[in-house]
Amino acid sequence: MLYIISGASRAGKTLVAQQLAAQKSISYFSLDWLVMGFTNGIPEYGVHDLLFPDEIAERSWSFIKAMLESMLYSDIDYIIEGEAILPELFTQLLEKHPNKLKICFLGFTNVDPNGKMSSVKKFSTGETDWLSDKTDAYILDHIKNMVAHSIKIEKSCAATGLTYFDTSKDFTATMERAISYLLDE
């Protein structure tokens, strides 16, 4: 089974992936690492971390899809987590492998941007957090962009029948519901 966890930055994807990995005793791969590999290793491909998530998803989908199909062919359990996936891109893959993928998206469509910024700063992981050295204005702009991205993802999930969890309210309980959804096989 491949577990796919995607959605907006700061919606809880990594936390869900880490908890799922611990409970299932399987590894996870962050697409953020892949994007940084493109950014720093092969910038001529035009996939880089300064693009909006939907642009990254569209530009990298053929690569990610081929990678996922290879993993599905190998029949291993794995968790893939990151922003670089859009719900509408999964329709063909789900049709081809209906019982081998468990997918959910996380976002936040209804948050107070200043409150979310405070939360982001409070729960920062320090030096390894890419937002740790950014100004409040930058973080606030990022959060507003992620609200817009979340709205787009939520609509796309509704149109494609994929599961969306909104972490705007009761972050912890919503993450627990996402983990339960992914564990329910």
Accessible surface in RSA format (square Angstrom, percent):
REM  Atomic radii and reference values for relative SASA: ProtOr
REM  Chains: A
REM  Algorithm: Lee & Richards
REM  Probe-radius: 1.40
REM  Slices: 20
REM RES _ NUM      All-atoms   Total-Side   Main-Chain    Non-polar    All polar
REM                ABS   REL    ABS   REL    ABS   REL    ABS   REL    ABS   REL
RES MET A   1    49.27  25.5  33.13  21.9  16.14  38.4  34.60  29.4  14.67  19.4
RES LEU A   2     0.52   0.3   0.52   0.4   0.00   0.0   0.52   0.4   0.00   0.0
RES TYR A   3     1.03   0.5   1.03   0.6   0.00   0.0   0.00   0.0   1.03   1.3
RES ILE A   4     0.00   0.0   0.00   0.0   0.00   0.0   0.00   0.0   0.00   0.0
RES ILE A   5     0.00   0.0   0.00   0.0   0.00   0.0   0.00   0.0   0.00   0.0
RES SER A   6     0.00   0.0   0.00   0.0   0.00   0.0   0.00   0.0   0.00   0.0
RES GLY A   7     0.42   0.5   0.00   N/A   0.42   0.5   0.42   1.2   0.00   0.0
RES ALA A   8     0.00   0.0   0.00   0.0   0.00   0.0   0.00   0.0   0.00   0.0
RES SER A   9     9.51   8.0   7.59  10.1   1.92   4.4   6.25  13.3   3.26   4.6
RES ARG A  10    57.88  24.3  40.67  20.7  17.21  41.0  22.86  31.2  35.02  21.2
RES ALA A  11     0.00   0.0   0.00   0.0   0.00   0.0   0.00   0.0   0.00   0.0
RES GLY A  12     8.52  10.5   0.00   N/A   8.52  10.5   5.81  15.9   2.71   6.1
RES LYS A  13    13.33   6.5  11.53   7.1   1.80   4.3   0.93   0.8  12.40  13.2
RES THR A  14    55.85  39.7  53.93  54.7   1.92   4.6  35.98  48.3  19.87  30.0
RES LEU A  15    82.39  45.9  82.12  58.8   0.27   0.7  82.21  57.7   0.18   0.5
RES VAL A  16     0.00   0.0   0.00   0.0   0.00   0.0   0.00   0.0   0.00   0.0
RES ALA A  17     0.00   0.0   0.00   0.0   0.00   0.0   0.00   0.0   0.00   0.0
RES GLN A  18    83.99  47.0  76.46  55.9   7.53  17.9  25.31  53.9  58.68  44.5
RES GLN A  19    77.12  43.1  73.53  53.7   3.58   8.5  29.18  62.1  47.93  36.4
RES LEU A  20     0.00   0.0   0.00   0.0   0.00   0.0   0.00   0.0   0.00   0.0
RES ALA A  21    14.99  13.8  12.32  19.0   2.67   6.1  12.55  17.7   2.44   6.5
RES ALA A  22    78.97  72.6  48.85  75.4  30.12  68.5  60.89  85.7  18.08  47.9
RES GLN A  23   108.57  60.7  72.70  53.1  35.87  85.4  35.91  76.4  72.66  55.1
RES LYS A  24    63.93  31.2  43.91  26.9  20.01  47.7  17.73  16.0  46.20  49.2
RES SER A  25   100.67  85.1  66.03  88.1  34.63  79.8  45.28  96.4  55.39  77.6
RES ILE A  26    33.19  18.9  19.14  14.3  14.05  33.9  27.87  20.1   5.32  14.4
RES SER A  27    63.75  53.9  52.74  70.4  11.02  25.4  19.71  42.0  44.04  61.7
RES TYR A  28    46.38  21.7  33.96  19.3  12.42  32.3  22.00  16.5  24.38  30.1
RES PHE A  29    53.75  26.9  53.74  33.3   0.01   0.0  53.75  32.6   0.00   0.0
RES SER A  30     6.99   5.9   6.99   9.3   0.00   0.0   3.87   8.2   3.12   4.4
RES LEU A  31     0.32   0.2   0.30   0.2   0.03   0.1   0.32   0.2   0.00   0.0
RES ASP A  32    67.50  47.3  65.53  65.2   1.97   4.7  24.17  56.9  43.33  43.2
RES TRP A  33   139.80  56.1 128.53  62.2  11.27  26.5 104.71  55.8  35.08  56.9
RES LEU A  34    28.11  15.7  24.09  17.2   4.02  10.1  27.95  19.6   0.16   0.4
RES VAL A  35    10.87   7.2  10.87   9.8   0.00   0.0  10.87   9.4   0.00   0.0
RES MET A  36    75.27  39.0  74.08  49.0   1.19   2.8  65.10  55.3  10.17  13.5
RES GLY A  37    40.79  50.3   0.00   N/A  40.79  50.3  36.71 100.7   4.08   9.1
RES PHE A  38    12.93   6.5  11.46   7.1   1.47   3.8  11.48   7.0   1.44   4.1
RES THR A  39    27.04  19.2  18.62  18.9   8.42  20.1  18.65  25.1   8.39  12.7
RES ASN A  40   113.45  78.2  80.40  77.7  33.06  79.6  33.23  80.0  80.23  77.5
RES GLY A  41    54.37  67.0   0.00   N/A  54.37  67.0  30.34  83.3  24.03  53.8
RES ILE A  42    60.08  34.2  60.08  44.8   0.00   0.0  60.08  43.3   0.00   0.0
RES PRO A  43    82.33  60.0  69.49  63.3  12.84  46.7  70.45  58.2  11.89  73.9
RES GLU A  44   134.94  77.5  93.72  70.9  41.22  98.1  66.71 129.0  68.23  55.7
RES TYR A  45   138.68  64.7 110.39  62.8  28.28  73.6  71.17  53.5  67.51  83.2
RES GLY A  46    21.71  26.8   0.00   N/A  21.71  26.8  21.71  59.6   0.00   0.0
RES VAL A  47     4.64   3.1   4.46   4.0   0.18   0.4   4.46   3.9   0.18   0.5
RES HIS A  48    57.72  31.5  57.72  40.1   0.00   0.0  39.04  40.2  18.68  21.7
RES ASP A  49    66.91  46.9  45.56  45.3  21.35  50.5  13.77  32.4  53.14  53.0
RES LEU A  50   148.70  82.8 116.20  83.1  32.50  81.7 119.55  84.0  29.16  78.5
RES LEU A  51    26.97  15.0  16.07  11.5  10.90  27.4  17.83  12.5   9.14  24.6
RES PHE A  52   109.18  54.6 107.95  66.9   1.23   3.2 108.93  66.0   0.25   0.7
RES PRO A  53     6.72   4.9   6.70   6.1   0.02   0.1   6.72   5.5   0.00   0.0
RES ASP A  54    30.16  21.1  30.16  30.0   0.00   0.0   1.54   3.6  28.62  28.5
RES GLU A  55    60.73  34.9  60.54  45.8   0.18   0.4  23.00  44.5  37.73  30.8
RES ILE A  56     9.17   5.2   9.17   6.8   0.00   0.0   9.17   6.6   0.00   0.0
RES ALA A  57     0.00   0.0   0.00   0.0   0.00   0.0   0.00   0.0   0.00   0.0
RES GLU A  58   104.38  59.9  82.87  62.7  21.51  51.2  30.04  58.1  74.34  60.7
RES ARG A  59   125.35  52.6  95.78  48.8  29.57  70.4  35.93  49.1  89.42  54.2
RES SER A  60     2.60   2.2   0.82   1.1   1.79   4.1   2.60   5.5   0.00   0.0
RES TRP A  61    28.60  11.5  28.60  13.8   0.00   0.0  21.22  11.3   7.38  12.0
RES SER A  62    90.00  76.0  76.78 102.5  13.22  30.5  52.64 112.1  37.36  52.3
RES PHE A  63    97.86  49.0  91.11  56.4   6.75  17.6  97.13  58.9   0.73   2.1
RES ILE A  64     0.24   0.1   0.24   0.2   0.00   0.0   0.24   0.2   0.00   0.0
RES LYS A  65    50.68  24.7  50.68  31.1   0.00   0.0  16.88  15.2  33.80  36.0
RES ALA A  66    56.07  51.6  50.92  78.6   5.15  11.7  53.71  75.6   2.36   6.3
RES MET A  67    44.67  23.1  36.87  24.4   7.79  18.6  28.10  23.9  16.56  21.9
RES LEU A  68     0.00   0.0   0.00   0.0   0.00   0.0   0.00   0.0   0.00   0.0
RES GLU A  69    45.50  26.1  41.69  31.5   3.81   9.1  14.79  28.6  30.72  25.1
RES SER A  70    69.72  58.9  62.39  83.3   7.33  16.9  35.57  75.8  34.15  47.8
RES MET A  71    27.75  14.4  26.03  17.2   1.71   4.1  25.35  21.6   2.40   3.2
RES LEU A  72     5.47   3.0   3.14   2.2   2.34   5.9   4.83   3.4   0.64   1.7
RES TYR A  73   199.28  93.0 174.73  99.4  24.55  63.9 134.26 100.9  65.02  80.2
RES SER A  74    68.75  58.1  42.48  56.7  26.26  60.5  23.57  50.2  45.18  63.3
RES ASP A  75   101.65  71.2  78.46  78.1  23.20  54.8  20.63  48.6  81.02  80.8
RES ILE A  76    79.62  45.3  73.54  54.8   6.08  14.6  77.67  55.9   1.95   5.3
RES ASP A  77    68.58  48.0  54.69  54.4  13.89  32.9   6.31  14.9  62.27  62.1
RES TYR A  78    57.00  26.6  57.00  32.4   0.00   0.0  26.36  19.8  30.64  37.8
RES ILE A  79     0.00   0.0   0.00   0.0   0.00   0.0   0.00   0.0   0.00   0.0
RES ILE A  80     0.44   0.2   0.44   0.3   0.00   0.0   0.44   0.3   0.00   0.0
RES GLU A  81     1.30   0.7   1.30   1.0   0.00   0.0   0.00   0.0   1.30   1.1
RES GLY A  82     0.00   0.0   0.00   N/A   0.00   0.0   0.00   0.0   0.00   0.0
RES GLU A  83    31.13  17.9  30.59  23.1   0.54   1.3   7.00  13.5  24.13  19.7
RES ALA A  84     2.07   1.9   1.73   2.7   0.34   0.8   1.79   2.5   0.28   0.8
RES ILE A  85     0.21   0.1   0.00   0.0   0.21   0.5   0.00   0.0   0.21   0.6
RES LEU A  86     2.17   1.2   2.17   1.6   0.00   0.0   2.17   1.5   0.00   0.0
RES PRO A  87     0.31   0.2   0.31   0.3   0.00   0.0   0.31   0.3   0.00   0.0
RES GLU A  88    73.49  42.2  62.37  47.2  11.12  26.5  45.67  88.3  27.82  22.7
RES LEU A  89    42.29  23.5  32.49  23.2   9.80  24.6  36.23  25.4   6.05  16.3
RES PHE A  90     0.00   0.0   0.00   0.0   0.00   0.0   0.00   0.0   0.00   0.0
RES THR A  91    56.70  40.3  54.01  54.8   2.69   6.4  39.07  52.5  17.63  26.7
RES GLN A  92   118.45  66.2 113.89  83.2   4.56  10.9  36.80  78.3  81.66  61.9
RES LEU A  93     0.49   0.3   0.00   0.0   0.49   1.2   0.37   0.3   0.12   0.3
RES LEU A  94    42.28  23.5  39.83  28.5   2.44   6.1  40.10  28.2   2.18   5.9
RES GLU A  95   140.28  80.5 112.44  85.1  27.84  66.3  51.29  99.2  88.98  72.7
RES LYS A  96   136.84  66.8 107.83  66.2  29.01  69.1  77.44  69.7  59.39  63.3
RES HIS A  97    30.27  16.5  27.78  19.3   2.49   6.4  24.77  25.5   5.50   6.4
RES PRO A  98    88.48  64.5  69.56  63.4  18.92  68.8  71.30  58.9  17.18 106.8
RES ASN A  99   127.23  87.7 108.82 105.2  18.41  44.3  36.55  88.0  90.68  87.7
RES LYS A 100    85.15  41.5  84.37  51.8   0.78   1.9  51.41  46.3  33.74  35.9
RES LEU A 101    13.28   7.4   0.00   0.0  13.28  33.4   0.00   0.0  13.28  35.7
RES LYS A 102    36.55  17.8  35.38  21.7   1.17   2.8  13.19  11.9  23.36  24.9
RES ILE A 103     4.74   2.7   1.33   1.0   3.41   8.2   1.33   1.0   3.41   9.3
RES CYS A 104     0.00   0.0   0.00   0.0   0.00   0.0   0.00   0.0   0.00   0.0
RES PHE A 105     0.00   0.0   0.00   0.0   0.00   0.0   0.00   0.0   0.00   0.0
RES LEU A 106     0.00   0.0   0.00   0.0   0.00   0.0   0.00   0.0   0.00   0.0
RES GLY A 107     0.00   0.0   0.00   N/A   0.00   0.0   0.00   0.0   0.00   0.0
RES PHE A 108     0.21   0.1   0.21   0.1   0.00   0.0   0.21   0.1   0.00   0.0
RES THR A 109    32.64  23.2  18.75  19.0  13.89  33.1   6.54   8.8  26.10  39.5
RES ASN A 110    97.97  67.6  95.20  92.0   2.77   6.7  21.63  52.1  76.34  73.8
RES VAL A 111    28.27  18.6   8.81   8.0  19.46  46.9  13.32  11.6  14.95  40.6
RES ASP A 112    90.40  63.3  76.01  75.7  14.38  34.0  41.58  97.9  48.82  48.7
RES PRO A 113    37.36  27.2  37.36  34.1   0.00   0.0  37.36  30.8   0.00   0.0
RES ASN A 114    83.85  57.8  82.64  79.9   1.21   2.9  24.69  59.4  59.16  57.2
RES GLY A 115    36.54  45.1   0.00   N/A  36.54  45.1  29.46  80.9   7.07  15.8
RES LYS A 116    23.57  11.5  17.90  11.0   5.67  13.5  10.65   9.6  12.93  13.8
RES MET A 117    23.75  12.3  23.75  15.7   0.00   0.0  23.75  20.2   0.00   0.0
RES SER A 118    69.52  58.7  61.29  81.8   8.22  18.9  35.91  76.5  33.61  47.1
RES SER A 119    45.04  38.1  40.25  53.7   4.79  11.0  22.39  47.7  22.65  31.7
RES VAL A 120    10.78   7.1   5.16   4.7   5.62  13.5  10.46   9.1   0.32   0.9
RES LYS A 121   100.14  48.9  82.14  50.4  18.00  42.9  58.07  52.3  42.07  44.8
RES LYS A 122   159.75  77.9 124.41  76.3  35.35  84.2  84.02  75.6  75.73  80.7
RES PHE A 123   140.23  70.2 119.32  73.9  20.92  54.4 124.11  75.2  16.12  46.1
RES SER A 124    41.77  35.3  18.48  24.7  23.29  53.6  17.22  36.7  24.55  34.4
RES THR A 125   103.31  73.5  74.94  76.0  28.37  67.6  77.94 104.7  25.37  38.4
RES GLY A 126    33.88  41.8   0.00   N/A  33.88  41.8  33.66  92.4   0.23   0.5
RES GLU A 127   177.96 102.2 143.46 108.5  34.49  82.1  61.03 118.1 116.92  95.5
RES THR A 128   123.80  88.0  89.17  90.4  34.62  82.5  87.44 117.4  36.36  55.0
RES ASP A 129     9.89   6.9   3.80   3.8   6.09  14.4   6.12  14.4   3.77   3.8
RES TRP A 130   126.52  50.8 110.77  53.6  15.76  37.0 107.26  57.2  19.26  31.3
RES LEU A 131     2.07   1.2   1.15   0.8   0.92   2.3   1.20   0.8   0.87   2.3
RES SER A 132    61.25  51.8  23.00  30.7  38.26  88.1  21.45  45.7  39.80  55.8
RES ASP A 133   117.70  82.4  82.19  81.8  35.51  84.0  46.15 108.6  71.55  71.4
RES LYS A 134    75.51  36.8  59.64  36.6  15.87  37.8  17.07  15.4  58.44  62.2
RES THR A 135    91.77  65.3  82.63  83.8   9.14  21.8  83.62 112.3   8.15  12.3
RES ASP A 136    68.09  47.7  63.48  63.2   4.61  10.9  24.35  57.3  43.74  43.6
RES ALA A 137    75.51  69.4  62.10  95.8  13.41  30.5  68.26  96.1   7.25  19.2
RES TYR A 138    95.49  44.6  88.55  50.4   6.94  18.1  70.19  52.7  25.30  31.2
RES ILE A 139     5.32   3.0   5.32   4.0   0.00   0.0   5.32   3.8   0.00   0.0
RES LEU A 140    39.64  22.1  39.64  28.4   0.00   0.0  39.64  27.8   0.00   0.0
RES ASP A 141    82.66  57.9  80.36  80.0   2.31   5.5  19.30  45.4  63.36  63.2
RES HIS A 142    23.64  12.9  21.22  14.7   2.42   6.2  12.54  12.9  11.10  12.9
RES ILE A 143     0.34   0.2   0.28   0.2   0.06   0.1   0.34   0.2   0.00   0.0
RES LYS A 144   110.27  53.8 102.21  62.7   8.06  19.2  56.23  50.6  54.04  57.6
RES ASN A 145    47.55  32.8  42.10  40.7   5.45  13.1   4.35  10.5  43.20  41.8
RES MET A 146     4.75   2.5   4.75   3.1   0.00   0.0   4.75   4.0   0.00   0.0
RES VAL A 147    27.00  17.8  27.00  24.4   0.00   0.0  27.00  23.5   0.00   0.0
RES ALA A 148    62.84  57.8  52.35  80.8  10.49  23.9  56.14  79.1   6.70  17.8
RES HIS A 149    12.59   6.9   7.44   5.2   5.15  13.2   8.73   9.0   3.87   4.5
RES SER A 150     0.00   0.0   0.00   0.0   0.00   0.0   0.00   0.0   0.00   0.0
RES ILE A 151    67.31  38.3  67.29  50.1   0.01   0.0  67.29  48.5   0.01   0.0
RES LYS A 152    86.46  42.2  81.67  50.1   4.79  11.4  64.89  58.4  21.57  23.0
RES ILE A 153     0.80   0.5   0.13   0.1   0.66   1.6   0.80   0.6   0.00   0.0
RES GLU A 154    69.68  40.0  68.78  52.0   0.90   2.1  17.84  34.5  51.84  42.3
RES LYS A 155   143.51  70.0 134.94  82.8   8.57  20.4  90.30  81.3  53.22  56.7
RES SER A 156    17.87  15.1  12.03  16.1   5.84  13.5  15.63  33.3   2.24   3.1
RES CYS A 157     1.44   1.1   1.29   1.4   0.16   0.4   1.29   3.3   0.16   0.2
RES ALA A 158    85.18  78.3  50.18  77.4  35.00  79.6  62.25  87.7  22.93  60.7
RES ALA A 159    91.17  83.8  47.38  73.1  43.79  99.6  59.25  83.4  31.92  84.6
RES THR A 160    42.42  30.2  11.77  11.9  30.65  73.0  19.26  25.9  23.15  35.0
RES GLY A 161    68.54  84.5   0.00   N/A  68.54  84.5  36.39  99.9  32.14  72.0
RES LEU A 162    27.57  15.4  15.77  11.3  11.80  29.7  17.08  12.0  10.49  28.2
RES THR A 163    38.88  27.7  33.41  33.9   5.47  13.0  22.47  30.2  16.41  24.8
RES TYR A 164    37.38  17.5  13.36   7.6  24.02  62.5  13.36  10.0  24.02  29.6
RES PHE A 165    24.80  12.4  22.38  13.9   2.42   6.3  24.80  15.0   0.00   0.0
RES ASP A 166    39.81  27.9  26.91  26.8  12.89  30.5  24.88  58.6  14.92  14.9
RES THR A 167     4.28   3.0   0.00   0.0   4.28  10.2   0.00   0.0   4.28   6.5
RES SER A 168    22.97  19.4   3.95   5.3  19.01  43.8   3.98   8.5  18.98  26.6
RES LYS A 169   134.28  65.5 126.70  77.7   7.57  18.0 103.75  93.4  30.53  32.5
RES ASP A 170   101.33  71.0  78.25  77.9  23.08  54.6  36.06  84.9  65.27  65.1
RES PHE A 171    67.60  33.8  62.56  38.7   5.05  13.1  62.56  37.9   5.05  14.5
RES THR A 172    88.16  62.7  86.22  87.4   1.94   4.6  55.67  74.8  32.49  49.1
RES ALA A 173    30.71  28.2  27.77  42.9   2.94   6.7  29.69  41.8   1.02   2.7
RES THR A 174     1.07   0.8   1.07   1.1   0.00   0.0   0.11   0.2   0.96   1.4
RES MET A 175    10.88   5.6  10.88   7.2   0.00   0.0  10.88   9.2   0.00   0.0
RES GLU A 176   100.68  57.8  97.95  74.1   2.73   6.5  37.16  71.9  63.52  51.9
RES ARG A 177   131.04  55.0 125.82  64.1   5.21  12.4  65.65  89.7  65.38  39.6
RES ALA A 178     0.00   0.0   0.00   0.0   0.00   0.0   0.00   0.0   0.00   0.0
RES ILE A 179     8.71   5.0   8.71   6.5   0.00   0.0   8.71   6.3   0.00   0.0
RES SER A 180    68.17  57.6  62.01  82.8   6.17  14.2  32.89  70.0  35.28  49.4
RES TYR A 181    68.67  32.1  61.53  35.0   7.14  18.6  47.37  35.6  21.30  26.3
RES LEU A 182     0.00   0.0   0.00   0.0   0.00   0.0   0.00   0.0   0.00   0.0
RES LEU A 183    59.26  33.0  43.37  31.0  15.89  40.0  43.80  30.8  15.46  41.6
RES ASP A 184    99.10  69.4  91.40  91.0   7.69  18.2  21.68  51.0  77.41  77.2
RES GLU A 185   122.18  70.1  49.98  37.8  72.21 171.9  53.30 103.1  68.88  56.2
END  Absolute sums over single chains surface
CHAIN  1 A     9461.1       7613.2       1847.9       5438.8       4022.2
END  Absolute sums over all chains
TOTAL          9461.1       7613.2       1847.9       5438.8       4022.2
